[in-house]
Amino acid sequence: MNSNSSQTSSSNEMTRLRRRYKKDFDDDSDDISPVQAILRIDMALDHKKLPSSSDVDIMLKPGRLGRRRAVLKRILNDCFDLRGKCVPPSDGIDNGGSLLFVTKCTIDE
């Protein structure tokens, strides 16, 4: 009887741990802080994956956040191969204020 009850208790414990793990790492969770979102974005970028859009949304919420700018630059660089400043297109036609990144424009400096 002891072995059966110990198996049941360990099974219940494993079920609790799985639920807790799923809750901790579920992409739909809105209760994570912007700092946790930045850490998850960094982890995704370190593993050559696209960051979750929900993590980016959480990171963009208003408030003081020290690494926001650096993480956004890293997303643009790693995911979209965009670096440098935005410049107006060189064709001379006003496209309603659209800009190009230095890596996509033809301006020679």
C-alpha positions in Angstrom: 0.0 0.0 0.0 2.9 2.4 0.7 4.3 2.0 -2.8 1.0 2.8 -4.4 0.4 5.9 -2.2 4.0 7.1 -2.9 3.5 6.7 -6.6 0.2 8.6 -6.4 1.8 11.4 -4.4 4.8 11.6 -6.8 2.4 11.6 -9.8 0.4 14.4 -8.2 3.6 16.3 -7.6 4.7 15.9 -11.2 1.3 17.1 -12.4 1.6 20.2 -10.2 5.1 20.9 -11.5 4.0 20.6 -15.2 1.1 23.0 -14.6 3.5 25.4 -12.9 6.0 25.1 -15.7 3.4 25.6 -18.3 2.1 28.7 -16.5 5.6 30.1 -16.1 6.5 29.7 -19.8 3.2 30.2 -21.6 3.4 32.8 -24.3 -0.1 34.1 -23.7 0.6 35.2 -20.1 0.1 38.9 -19.6 1.3 39.0 -16.0 5.0 39.0 -16.8 7.0 42.1 -16.1 8.8 44.1 -18.8 12.2 42.9 -17.4 11.1 39.3 -17.7 9.9 40.0 -21.3 13.4 41.4 -22.1 15.1 38.3 -20.7 12.8 36.1 -22.8 13.6 38.2 -25.9 17.3 38.0 -25.2 17.0 34.2 -24.8 15.1 33.9 -28.1 17.7 36.0 -29.9 20.6 34.1 -28.4 19.0 30.9 -29.8 18.6 32.4 -33.3 14.8 32.5 -32.9 12.3 35.3 -33.4 11.1 36.9 -30.2 7.5 36.5 -29.2 5.3 39.5 -30.3 3.6 39.4 -26.9 7.0 39.9 -25.2 7.8 42.8 -27.5 4.4 44.3 -26.7 5.0 44.0 -22.9 8.4 45.5 -23.3 7.0 48.5 -25.1 4.5 49.4 -22.4 5.1 52.9 -21.0 7.5 53.2 -18.1 11.2 53.4 -17.3 13.1 50.5 -18.7 16.9 50.7 -19.0 17.7 48.2 -21.8 14.6 48.8 -24.0 16.6 50.7 -26.7 19.4 48.2 -26.9 17.0 45.3 -27.2 15.0 47.0 -29.9 18.2 47.7 -31.9 19.3 44.0 -31.4 15.9 42.8 -32.7 16.2 45.1 -35.8 19.8 43.9 -36.4 19.4 40.2 -35.7 16.0 39.5 -37.1 15.7 42.0 -40.0 19.3 42.9 -40.8 18.6 46.6 -40.3 21.3 48.8 -38.9 22.1 52.5 -38.8 19.9 55.5 -39.1 16.7 56.0 -41.1 17.1 58.3 -44.1 14.5 59.6 -46.6 14.4 57.7 -50.0 16.8 59.1 -52.6 14.3 59.1 -55.5 13.2 62.6 -54.7 9.5 61.6 -54.5 7.6 62.4 -51.3 6.2 59.0 -50.1 4.3 60.4 -47.2 7.4 60.5 -44.9 8.5 57.0 -45.4 12.1 56.3 -44.5 14.7 53.7 -45.3 17.4 52.2 -43.1 21.0 52.8 -44.1 21.4 49.0 -44.9 18.5 49.2 -47.4 19.2 52.6 -49.1 21.6 53.5 -51.9 23.2 56.6 -50.4 27.0 56.5 -50.4 28.7 58.3 -47.6 
